[in-house]
Each structure stands twice: as structure tokens, then as C-alpha cells.
Amino acid sequence: MYRGEVGAAYAARMRHAQLDRSRFWSEVLDRTDPDSLLEVGCGTGLNLKCLAGRVPSLHGCDVSAAALEEAKYATGGLATLTQASVGALPYRDQSFDVVASVGVLIHTPEEDLLAVLRELARVSSRYVLLVEYEDSHRRSIDWRGIKDALWADAFSIKFWQANPHYVPIWRKDVDKADGFDRCHAALFERRGAMSLPKVVPLFRDAETRKAA
């Protein structure tokens, strides 16, 4: 969908977007201190712009050539940009310290989701960051009159189920103050395999998490 006219329309629409996500990304960098970072589905470079000059090896990929052209200017040439699908990333295993998905999984059909979640984990050497619309069950959300093009889902839990060698180390609800729609950020770190029931505490309330 994004490879053609929809992607070109998105790039044109976001060309003059005034969204400040620098505070959010500063918090992510403080926690991860990466030498390399890849954003999958980087679009017009709204996130990469906040990271340009702050991460030594900065990369982005997207299926839309029009969006990548905008991202090139947004990052001032400080990011390596590649046209590729998140379902078949053209990178070696464990290529990047941080791999980020920001508003990408929400557009991924359910039959492709597992493969995409495993691709994110495959190319990361340490951290995977998800910033998506979270819900306890999968539900379709109307998106600019296009049916079944955007979903909320339990993406964090599904990522852990697909990649039990990662564990959640940080979560945050983000909104307009952070430069986003109201959604959920979750940071995972590559470690040894763990049992899946331990996913549950990620979504407990703050007092329960503190007691745990």
C-alpha cells in the first residue's frame, strides 16, 4: 500500500509536519546509548531527524521512495536510507544496537505480523523499541477511509511471544506532549530465553509492578 500512491500522498502530507519528538528520543538514547540505530518504516524521517548527529551510525528503511526522498532532506544526509520492506530486511543478523518500529506494526496484516516481529529481533544486537497503538485484542481502526489498513493489537506481548530471548525493560504511554498520537512505547533488551508468563507484569498497574 505504501509503496505506491498512498506512500507518496503520506510523504507530501508530512512534508511540513511540526512535531517535536526530541524529548522522547533523548529518553530512549539515555537508556540505550547506541552506536547504531535502525528505524524500520522511517517514512519522511520525522524520528530520524531527532537522532541525526546523535547516533554515529544511523539508518532508516521504508517501502516508499517518495518518503525516503523527504527523509534524506530531513536528516541532512546523516542517515543511511534504504528502500525495503520490514518483512524482508536487507541486513545481517544483529546489525544494529537499536531497532525501532514507530507506527509500522499498526499497518501490518495479521498473517504477516509474526514474520515482521521476528525480523525486528533478528537484525537487533541488543534493543528493540516498539511505539504502536496497543490493545488487549486486535481491532481495526478507520484510517482515511481505507478499510483494514490500520489495527491496534497487543503488539508488545506478541513481540515477546515471538522472541522470548528479549525482555521488556521500559514502557511508557506517549501522547501529544511527546509528539505522538496517544500510543504505547515498549523497549525490549536481548537476553537469555525466558518463560512467556513473565510477559504479564509489563501491563500491571504501577503499584503492582512496584510490589513485584
Residue pairs with C-beta under 8 A, 6 or more apart in sequence:
1 7
1 107
1 146
1 149
2 10
2 62
2 63
2 64
2 67
2 107
3 63
3 64
6 146
7 62
7 63
7 64
7 65
7 66
7 67
8 64
8 66
10 43
10 44
10 64
10 67
11 43
11 44
11 64
11 66
11 67
11 69
11 70
12 66
14 43
14 44
14 46
14 67
14 70
15 44
15 70
17 44
17 46
19 46
19 179
19 180
20 179
21 46
21 47
21 50
21 178
21 179
21 180
22 50
22 179
23 178
23 179
24 50
24 174
24 178
24 179
24 180
24 185
25 47
25 50
25 51
25 54
27 172
28 98
28 100
28 129
28 187
29 51
29 54
29 55
31 169
31 170
31 187
32 97
32 98
32 126
32 127
32 187
34 55
34 96
34 97
34 98
34 126
34 127
35 55
35 56
35 57
35 97
36 55
36 56
36 57
36 58
36 59
36 95
36 96
36 97
36 98
37 51
37 55
37 57
37 58
37 59
37 96
37 97
37 98
37 99
37 100
38 59
38 60
38 61
38 91
38 95
38 96
38 98
38 99
38 100
38 123
38 124
39 47
39 48
39 59
39 60
39 61
39 99
39 100
39 101
39 102
40 60
40 61
40 86
40 89
40 99
40 100
40 101
40 104
40 120
41 61
41 62
41 63
41 86
41 101
41 102
41 103
41 104
41 107
42 48
42 60
42 61
42 62
42 67
42 68
42 71
42 79
42 81
43 62
43 64
43 67
43 70
43 71
43 103
44 67
44 70
44 71
44 74
45 60
45 70
45 71
45 72
45 73
45 74
45 75
45 79
46 74
47 100
47 102
48 58
48 60
48 71
48 74
48 75
48 79
49 74
49 75
51 58
51 79
52 58
52 75
52 76
52 78
52 79
53 78
57 80
57 96
58 75
58 78
58 79
58 80
59 79
59 80
59 81
59 82
59 96
60 68
60 71
60 75
60 79
60 80
60 81
60 82
61 81
61 82
61 83
61 84
61 86
61 89
61 90
62 68
62 71
62 81
62 83
62 84
63 83
63 84
63 85
64 83
65 83
68 81
68 82
68 83
71 79
71 81
72 79
72 81
75 81
82 90
84 90
86 101
86 104
86 108
86 116
86 119
86 120
87 112
87 115
87 116
87 119
88 119
89 119
89 122
89 123
91 123
92 123
93 122
93 123
94 122
94 123
94 124
94 125
95 123
95 124
95 125
96 123
96 124
96 125
97 124
97 125
97 126
97 127
98 124
98 126
98 127
98 128
98 129
99 120
99 121
99 123
99 124
99 127
99 128
99 129
100 128
100 129
100 130
100 131
101 120
101 128
101 129
101 130
101 131
101 132
102 129
102 131
102 132
103 131
103 132
103 183
104 116
104 132
105 113
105 116
105 117
105 130
105 132
105 153
105 155
106 132
106 133
106 141
106 150
106 151
106 152
106 153
107 149
107 150
107 151
108 116
108 151
109 148
110 138
110 151
110 153
113 153
113 158
114 158
114 162
117 155
117 158
117 159
117 162
117 163
118 162
118 163
120 128
120 130
120 159
121 128
121 159
121 162
121 163
121 165
121 166
121 190
124 190
125 190
126 189
126 190
127 187
127 188
127 189
127 190
128 159
128 163
128 166
128 187
128 188
128 190
129 185
129 186
129 187
129 188
130 155
130 156
130 159
130 184
130 185
130 186
130 188
131 174
131 180
131 183
131 184
131 185
132 152
132 153
132 155
132 183
132 184
133 141
133 150
133 151
133 152
133 153
133 181
133 183
133 184
134 152
134 153
134 154
134 155
134 156
134 183
134 184
135 152
135 153
135 154
136 154
137 153
137 154
138 151
138 152
138 153
138 154
139 151
139 152
139 153
140 147
140 148
140 150
140 151
141 150
141 151
141 152
142 150
143 149
143 150
155 186
156 168
156 171
156 184
156 186
156 199
156 202
156 203
157 199
157 202
157 203
159 166
159 186
159 188
160 166
160 167
160 168
160 188
160 196
160 199
160 202
161 196
161 199
163 188
164 193
164 194
164 195
164 196
165 190
165 191
165 192
165 193
165 194
166 188
166 189
166 190
166 191
167 188
167 189
167 191
167 194
167 198
168 186
168 187
168 188
168 199
168 202
169 187
169 188
169 189
170 185
170 186
170 187
171 184
171 185
171 186
171 187
171 202
172 184
172 185
173 182
173 183
173 184
173 185
174 180
174 182
174 183
174 184
174 185
175 181
175 182
175 183
176 182
186 202
201 208
201 209
201 212
204 212
